[in-house]
Structure formats: structure tokens, C-alpha cells
Amino acid sequence: MKPDPRLTRLVIAADVLLDLRLAELRGCARAIAETRARIEILARDPVAGPELPPAASAQIEHQYRLWADARRAEELQALARQTADWMEAKDRAQTALGRSDVLARLLARK
């Protein structure tokens, strides 16, 4: 028996939606990885510059650490938002996968 064309269209639409949701999930994961890389860079010690008097060097290092701490706090907030976005995207991708799988099984029965 030939499958219902409406079911075939639903399977195609579900597969397209699954691809979209998986792309969204990959984008979220990529953003998280980039943010983690920036946080890792901020955790490193600053590179020594030209020879400066000890007092000037200490002042520059202190200012850098203040800036890096503030920037790290911003990046950690961004990471928290991105992680929440990733979790939501994962849920949407799982739903799309389940929908696609069920429709494909229904089509295979016909």
C-alpha cells in the first residue's frame, strides 16, 4: 500500500525541523566553547612587558587583574546564559528527534 502523501510531507517537515534544532544546538555549544576559551585566557598571568620599575610593574599588574576579574565576571554571566540556552535547545532537539522518529516509523508501517 502506498503511504499517505500527507504523512510523507509530515516526515519531511519533521526532518527539516530536526536539522534546524540540531543546528541551533551546535550553535549554542560553539558559543559556550568560545566563552570558556575567553575565560581560560583571562585566568592566565599577564605577559611581562618591557622592563619597568618594580612599583610601575606592580601597579600595571594590579590594574590588569582588576580588569581581568571584572571581565571574567561578565564572561561567567554570559556562560550561565549560554548554558541555559543550550539546555533549552537540547530539549527542543530531543522533542524534534522524537517527533521525527515516530513519524518515520509510522511511514515505514504504511
C-alpha positions in Angstrom: 0.0 0.0 0.0 1.3 3.5 -0.9 1.8 5.8 2.1 -0.4 8.8 2.6 1.3 11.8 1.0 0.3 13.9 4.0 2.3 11.6 6.2 5.2 11.8 3.8 5.1 15.6 4.0 5.0 15.4 7.8 8.1 13.2 7.9 9.9 15.7 5.6 8.9 18.6 7.7 9.9 16.8 10.9 13.3 16.1 9.4 13.8 19.7 8.4 12.8 20.8 11.9 15.2 18.3 13.4 18.0 19.6 11.3 17.1 23.2 12.4 17.1 22.2 16.1 20.4 20.4 15.8 22.0 23.4 14.1 20.7 25.6 16.9 22.1 23.2 19.5 25.5 23.2 17.7 25.5 27.0 17.7 24.8 27.1 21.4 27.7 24.6 22.1 30.0 26.7 19.9 29.2 29.8 21.9 29.8 28.0 25.2 33.2 26.8 23.9 34.2 30.3 22.8 33.2 31.8 26.1 35.1 29.1 28.0 38.2 29.8 25.9 38.0 33.5 26.8 37.6 32.7 30.5 40.7 30.5 30.3 42.7 33.3 28.6 41.7 35.7 31.4 42.9 33.2 34.0 46.4 33.3 32.7 49.1 35.6 34.1 49.8 38.7 32.1 52.7 38.6 29.8 55.7 40.5 31.0 56.3 43.7 29.1 59.4 45.9 28.9 61.5 46.3 31.9 59.7 48.8 34.2 60.5 49.9 37.7 59.0 47.4 40.3 56.4 49.9 41.5 55.1 50.7 38.0 55.1 47.0 37.1 53.1 46.1 40.3 50.6 48.9 39.5 50.1 47.7 36.0 49.7 44.1 37.1 47.2 45.2 39.7 45.2 47.2 37.2 45.2 44.3 34.8 44.0 41.9 37.5 41.1 44.3 38.4 40.2 44.5 34.7 40.5 40.7 34.2 38.4 40.0 37.3 35.6 42.2 36.0 35.8 40.8 32.5 35.8 37.2 33.9 32.6 38.0 35.9 31.0 39.2 32.7 32.1 36.1 30.8 30.8 33.8 33.6 27.4 35.5 33.4 27.4 35.0 29.6 28.4 31.4 30.1 25.4 30.9 32.5 23.0 32.4 30.0 24.5 30.3 27.2 24.3 27.1 29.2 20.6 27.8 29.9 20.1 28.5 26.1 21.9 25.2 25.4 19.7 23.3 27.8 16.6 24.7 26.2 18.0 23.9 22.7 18.7 20.4 23.8 15.2 19.9 24.9 13.8 21.2 21.6 16.2 19.0 19.7 15.2 15.9 21.7 11.5 16.7 21.0 12.2 17.2 17.3 14.1 13.9 17.3 11.3 12.0 18.9 8.7 13.5 16.6 10.9 12.7 13.5 11.4 9.1 14.7 7.8 8.4 15.4 6.7 9.8 12.1 9.4 7.8 10.2 8.2 4.6 12.0 4.6 5.4 11.0 5.6 5.9 7.4 7.6 2.7 7.4 4.5 0.7 8.5 2.4 2.0 5.6 
